[in-house]
Amino acid sequence: MAYKITDKCIKCGACEPMCPVGAISFKDGKYVIDPETCASCGMCASVCPVGAPQSE
């Protein structure tokens, strides 16, 4: 299942460069994950200091 970035996000940007498929972007003042592109690999969750990316 695709990952989603929750409200825990502190907008540090650590997740964006770690996504191997480029599913993470910064839009409207927050990071979002495109569920259609997300490969559900969990790389974003592994680098997030606050655990914001969660599997849906």
Backbone hydrogen bonds, N-H to C=O, Kabsch-Sander energy under -0.5 kcal/mol:
donor,donor_aa,acceptor,acceptor_aa,energy
4,K,54,Q,-2.6
6,T,4,K,-0.6
6,T,52,A,-2.1
9,C,6,T,-1.7
18,M,15,C,-0.9
19,C,15,C,-0.9
19,C,16,E,-1.0
22,G,19,C,-0.9
25,S,32,V,-2.3
27,K,25,S,-0.7
27,K,30,K,-2.9
30,K,27,K,-1.5
32,V,25,S,-2.9
34,D,23,A,-2.6
37,T,34,D,-1.0
38,C,34,D,-2.3
46,S,42,G,-1.9
47,V,43,M,-1.0
47,V,44,C,-0.6
48,C,44,C,-1.1
51,G,48,C,-0.5
54,Q,4,K,-3.0
56,E,2,A,-2.9
